[in-house]
Amino acid sequence: MLKDEKVLVTGPTGQVGFPICEALARENEVVGVARFSNLDDWSRLESVGVEPLKMDLGLDSLERLPDDFTYVLNFAVVKSPGSNFDYDLAVNGEGTGRLMSHTRKAKAFLHCSSTAVYKPTGGRKLKEDDPLGDSHQVMGMATYSISKIVSEAVARFACREFGLPTVIARLNVPFGDNGGWPYYHLLAMSKGQKIPVHPNLGNYYAPIHEDDLVAHVHELLQAASVPSLTLNWGGSDEVSIEEWCAYMGDLTGLEPKFNYTEEALGSISPDPTLMHEHLGRTRVHWKDGFRRMVEARNPDLLLS
């Protein structure tokens, strides 16, 4: 991990941002920028040694934000309900550019993107140079994939324009003791609800545990360059929704039920070759991580 650095983290209260903030704050000065719509998040950050700063990257001036950070980690994302493209593009796209302009003196900038930028291919592993597309429209998330694609383009431009070494990490399925997409599947199983999956069998992903997310931060920042480097960021092991739900069923005795529908997200399995080259293999096997997740959040559901 980094040590004795001044680090800015946007999106510090989220699924990915919070555990990384908590780890970084042990040996660094960390400022966490968010809108703080949930006031409890402010005290939660303070409790782990992070200095909170309330700010909307799409609307607010950045004058109150220091410009002497040595590293910047951008996990901020807005997914407005409906189709509010104007605001979502302002935050995700313009906000990324404004942030990189303001912090151009940093040693490196990590921009967290998503494998949601890829055009679904029906199961083939996706490489960084594969076609992009709107994979999340089918789920009713009209702005998400497009906003992520736009923010990548802005980050690539700002990297060259300001000479700011940048790495763009396309995140797949983060999970851990604080939950994640697989945890919502567990909750559905506990209520006897059907889990929506695409009818093309083999809904493959690469879930990555929060411990590996934390462990990769240093290597990601070291990989930052001008022009920017884009790489997939997920677990080393490919696994399907059906398989991980079956495993959680083994742990709990709950039976997964599926609703096969075209309105579910299709397989998005990232090719890990470039990630392995720069970051190495992930260390937490998905089964170990899933057991830990259930133990942390719903130990009452475990059979043993």
C-alpha positions in Angstrom: 0.0 0.0 0.0 0.9 3.6 -0.3 2.6 5.3 2.7 3.0 9.0 3.7 1.1 10.3 0.7 -1.8 12.8 0.3 -4.6 10.9 -1.4 -7.9 12.1 -2.8 -10.6 9.5 -3.2 -13.9 10.4 -4.9 -16.8 8.0 -4.2 -15.3 7.1 -0.8 -18.6 5.7 0.6 -19.3 3.2 -2.0 -18.8 -0.5 -2.5 -15.3 -0.1 -3.7 -14.2 3.2 -2.3 -14.8 2.7 1.4 -12.6 -0.4 2.0 -9.9 1.3 -0.1 -10.2 4.5 1.9 -10.1 2.5 5.2 -6.9 0.8 4.2 -5.2 3.9 2.8 -6.0 6.0 5.8 -3.8 3.8 8.1 -0.6 5.3 6.7 -1.7 8.2 4.5 -3.6 11.5 4.6 -6.9 10.7 2.8 -9.6 13.2 1.7 -12.9 11.7 0.6 -15.1 13.7 -1.7 -18.8 12.8 -2.0 -22.3 14.4 -2.1 -23.1 12.7 1.3 -26.8 12.2 0.7 -26.6 9.8 3.6 -25.3 11.8 6.5 -24.2 8.6 8.3 -21.5 8.2 5.7 -19.7 11.3 6.9 -19.1 9.9 10.4 -18.3 6.4 9.0 -15.4 8.0 7.0 -14.2 10.0 10.0 -14.2 6.9 12.1 -11.6 5.3 9.9 -9.4 8.4 9.6 -10.7 9.9 6.3 -11.4 13.6 6.1 -14.8 14.0 4.4 -15.5 16.9 2.0 -19.0 17.5 0.7 -18.9 18.3 -3.0 -20.8 17.6 -6.2 -18.3 17.1 -9.0 -20.9 17.9 -11.7 -22.2 21.1 -10.2 -19.9 22.6 -7.6 -16.8 24.7 -7.9 -13.6 22.9 -7.0 -12.1 25.9 -5.3 -12.4 24.4 -1.9 -10.6 21.2 -3.0 -6.8 21.2 -2.4 -4.7 20.8 -5.5 -1.6 19.2 -4.0 -2.7 15.6 -3.8 0.1 13.1 -4.8 -2.4 10.4 -5.9 -6.1 10.6 -7.0 -8.5 7.7 -7.0 -11.8 8.4 -8.9 -14.5 6.0 -7.9 -17.3 8.6 -8.2 -20.3 7.5 -10.3 -23.9 8.7 -10.7 -26.6 6.4 -11.9 -29.8 8.6 -11.9 -33.1 6.9 -12.1 -34.7 7.3 -15.5 -32.8 9.0 -18.3 -31.2 12.0 -16.8 -28.3 12.2 -19.2 -27.6 15.9 -18.7 -26.8 15.4 -15.0 -25.1 12.0 -15.3 -22.8 13.2 -18.1 -22.0 16.3 -16.1 -20.9 14.3 -13.1 -19.3 11.2 -14.8 -17.9 12.9 -17.9 -17.3 16.6 -17.2 -16.6 15.9 -13.5 -13.8 13.6 -14.4 -12.2 16.2 -16.7 -12.6 19.0 -14.1 -11.1 16.8 -11.4 -8.1 15.9 -13.6 -7.5 19.5 -14.5 -7.6 20.5 -10.8 -5.3 17.7 -9.6 -2.9 17.7 -12.6 0.1 17.9 -10.3 -0.5 14.4 -8.9 1.9 11.6 -9.5 -0.9 9.4 -10.9 -4.6 9.3 -11.4 -6.7 6.1 -11.2 -10.0 6.3 -13.0 -12.4 3.4 -12.1 -14.5 2.5 -15.1 -16.6 -0.6 -15.6 -16.9 -3.6 -17.9 -20.4 -2.2 -18.5 -18.7 -0.4 -21.4 -18.4 -3.5 -23.5 -20.8 -4.7 -26.1 -22.1 -8.1 -25.0 -20.7 -10.9 -27.1 -22.7 -13.9 -25.8 -20.0 -15.4 -23.5 -16.6 -14.8 -25.1 -14.0 -13.2 -22.8 -13.7 -9.5 -23.5 -10.4 -7.9 -24.2 -9.6 -4.2 -23.7 -9.8 -3.6 -27.5 -13.1 -5.3 -28.0 -16.1 -3.2 -29.2 -17.9 -1.0 -26.7 -21.7 -0.8 -26.4 -24.7 -0.1 -24.2 -24.9 -3.3 -22.2 -26.9 -1.9 -19.3 -29.8 -0.4 -21.3 -31.6 -3.7 -21.0 -31.6 -3.4 -17.2 -33.3 0.0 -17.3 -30.0 1.8 -16.6 -30.2 4.1 -19.5 -27.2 6.3 -18.7 -24.7 4.0 -17.1 -22.8 2.3 -19.9 -22.8 5.5 -22.0 -21.6 7.6 -19.1 -18.8 5.2 -18.4 -17.7 5.3 -22.0 -17.8 9.1 -22.0 -15.8 9.3 -18.8 -13.1 7.0 -20.2 -12.8 9.3 -23.3 -12.5 12.4 -21.1 -9.9 10.7 -18.9 -7.9 9.7 -22.0 -8.0 13.3 -23.2 -7.1 14.9 -19.9 -4.2 12.5 -19.4 -2.6 13.7 -22.6 -3.7 17.4 -22.2 -2.3 17.7 -18.7 0.5 15.1 -18.8 -1.1 13.4 -15.8 -0.2 9.7 -15.7 -3.5 7.8 -15.8 -4.8 4.2 -15.5 -8.3 3.3 -16.5 -9.5 0.2 -14.7 -12.7 -1.5 -16.0 -14.1 -3.1 -12.9 -16.2 -6.3 -13.1 -18.1 -7.5 -10.0 -16.8 -6.2 -6.7 -17.9 -7.9 -3.5 -16.8 -8.6 0.0 -17.9 -8.2 3.6 -19.8 -5.1 2.7 -21.9 -7.0 0.1 -22.1 -6.6 -3.6 -24.2 -7.9 -6.5 -23.9 -11.5 -5.4 -25.2 -10.5 -2.0 -28.4 -9.3 -3.5 -28.8 -12.7 -5.1 -28.4 -14.3 -1.6 -31.2 -12.0 -0.3 -33.4 -13.0 -3.2 -32.7 -16.7 -2.4 -33.6 -16.1 1.3 -37.0 -14.7 0.2 -37.7 -17.3 -2.3 -37.5 -14.8 -5.2 -36.4 -15.6 -8.7 -33.0 -14.2 -9.8 -33.1 -12.7 -13.3 -30.5 -14.2 -15.7 -30.1 -14.0 -19.4 -31.5 -17.0 -21.4 -28.1 -17.6 -23.1 -26.7 -20.1 -20.6 -23.4 -19.4 -19.1 -23.8 -15.9 -17.5 -20.1 -15.5 -16.8 -18.4 -12.8 -14.7 -15.1 -12.4 -12.7 -16.1 -11.4 -9.2 -13.3 -9.7 -7.3 -13.0 -9.5 -3.5 -12.5 -6.2 -1.7 -9.1 -7.5 -0.3 -7.8 -7.8 -3.8 -9.2 -4.4 -4.8 -7.2 -2.9 -1.9 -4.1 -4.9 -2.7 -4.2 -3.7 -6.4 -4.3 0.0 -5.7 -0.5 0.5 -5.6 0.1 -1.6 -8.7 -2.6 0.2 -10.6 -1.1 3.6 -9.8 2.4 2.3 -10.7 0.9 1.3 -14.1 -0.4 4.8 -14.8 1.1 6.3 -17.9 0.8 9.0 -20.6 -1.0 8.1 -22.8 -3.3 6.3 -20.4 -3.4 2.5 -19.9 -6.8 0.8 -19.9 -7.1 -2.7 -18.4 -9.8 -5.0 -17.1 -10.1 -5.3 -13.3 -11.8 -8.4 -12.0 -11.1 -11.7 -10.3 -8.8 -14.2 -11.9 -11.5 -16.9 -11.8 -14.4 -16.9 -14.2 -17.7 -18.0 -12.7 -21.4 -17.9 -13.7 -24.3 -16.4 -11.8 -25.8 -19.9 -11.7 -22.6 -21.4 -10.3 -22.2 -18.8 -7.5 -25.9 -19.0 -6.5 -25.6 -22.8 -6.4 -22.6 -22.4 -4.1 -24.4 -20.0 -1.8 -27.2 -22.6 -1.8 -24.7 -25.2 -0.6 -23.6 -22.9 2.2 -27.1 -22.0 3.3 -29.5 -24.8 2.2 -31.4 -22.2 0.2 -32.5 -23.1 -3.3 -31.7 -20.6 -6.1 -34.5 -20.0 -8.5 -34.0 -18.3 -11.8 -36.1 -16.2 -14.2 -34.6 -16.5 -17.7 -35.3 -13.2 -19.4 -33.9 -11.0 -22.2 -34.2 -8.1 -19.8 -31.3 -9.5 -17.7 -27.7 -8.5 -18.3 -25.8 -10.9 -20.5 -22.5 -12.4 -19.8 -19.6 -9.9 -19.3 -16.5 -11.9 -18.6 -13.3 -9.8 -18.8 -10.1 -11.3 -20.2 -7.5 -11.0 -17.4 -4.3 -11.3 -19.4 -3.3 -7.6 -19.3 -4.4 -7.4 -15.6 -2.2 -10.3 -14.7 0.7 -8.7 -16.5 0.4 -5.5 -14.4 -1.3 -6.6 -11.2 -0.7 -10.3 -10.9 -3.4 -12.9 -10.1 -6.0 -12.2 -7.5 -5.5 -13.9 -4.1 -9.0 -14.5 -2.7 -10.7 -17.4 -4.5 -14.4 -16.5 -5.2 -15.7 -19.4 -3.0 -13.6 -18.3 0.0 -14.8 -14.7 -0.5 -18.4 -15.7 -0.9 -18.3 -17.7 2.4 -16.7 -14.8 4.1 -19.4 -12.5 2.8 -22.2 -14.7 4.1 -20.4 -15.1 7.5 -20.0 -11.3 7.8 -23.5 -10.3 6.7 -25.9 -13.2 7.4 -24.1 -15.8 9.6 -27.6 -17.1 10.6 -28.1 -18.5 7.1 -25.0 -20.7 7.2 -25.6 -24.5 7.7 -22.2 -24.8 9.5 
